[in-house]
Amino acid sequence: MYGETGAAMRTELAGLLEQHRIQHRLGEALGQRTHAGEVIQQYRHSVLVWCTQAMQVATPMVFSNVRPRVHDPFRTTEQNGAARELARALEHATASSTVGPAPLPLITAPQENPVVEHWRQAARAAVLAEHDTNPTVTGQITAAQAQALVADVAATTQALVVLDKRYRKLPGWTTLPNPAQLGWSALAAAIDANLKTPDYSIDAEGWRPRVKLLRGPTRPGILGVLQAEHNLLIRLQAFPHVANLRLVADSQRHISRQLTPQAARVDETLAARWEQRADNYELIRQQLRDIGSLLGTGDLAAVEAAKIVSRLKNVPADRIIEPRTLAAFQTLYDKIDQRIADIVEEGLERRVFTQRVTLPRLDTGRGALAAPVRERHRTITNADDLDVVRTVREQLRPPTDTQLTGPGDSRADLHAAVARPLASSRRVEAREL
């Protein structure tokens, strides 16, 4: 996710800003400093490429927080906004650079020198962040999230400009193209973006590795139940038939009910949540009895549900479960509850659910001794017709966390590290005056 790669990049840049006397740190021999400078410039270009690509993604969603002097609704001022000026400056710096990005061997191979290793880690995080901030992944970001991304790029650009000035005496060092324009554009974009509180929930966006099935031999004891619960979540990606959905709901009732005593020995609050979850799935299982579906498979999900029930029999009642394992179960519970709630909503939206209704006459055409009541299935189009819909919406679906995420320590550390050399340079200028 972007929260991990962005934080890693900011942490490494903040660490580099704390280091002074760079030539002394890179080695005593001239050849060592020359070679280190060449490698560092390639790492710097990799970070610069990420800044350029991230601004291309964020700029269309960014609106300036500075009001124009003369308000004219028929004239747009966004073409000359601070974010667009920074985007143009970064594109010019990237295109005019005579140094290419670091190749893959330099990104993956650790460096012996601590300074060069900091740059490698920053470049590695930038390369990984390119996947997290590409247009495909971040196509649904909001304007507030784009403001947070612009603020991050602006702080990163300011750090590159400060470091470029500090490294300028290295042998063979090539400065950034037009660093003054790049620094002032980054400062203006940072001020503009922070006039309003950015939405730092963008840290949760980005590329995620594909979740895979836990194949191989069955894990012993409670780990085998956890393995089947994990595989059930993956199997539920396919839309299941209601008959298989009832089996899945029954398995969740079993696992929540049976593991509640083990959870009570560690956390009473968690045990109460699991007891309520078992009651919810008992109610859902009953409400699905008169529901059918026209589409759906879910045979593999039903197999995993059966594995859960069978493996629970091998777990002793007096087994003490570690808190880490309980937390893993709770994470899977929340995701499965969310997926089952989405399945019910999707089935209602696609009009594949049918409800069994009784007709006022007896069915006399079956040839049975007792004539049963005639039954038919009708398509359900209204959510108010299904009790299970209200149950999954009001009781099953996990509550969404609406708490705004803060900027994090990495952002604060980078801003402090960037501001520190600026403040020291101003003191030097004041003494000279």
Order of alpha helices (4+ residues) and beta strands (2+ residues): alpha-alpha-alpha-alpha-alpha-alpha-alpha-alpha-alpha-alpha-alpha-beta-alpha-alpha-beta-beta-alpha-alpha
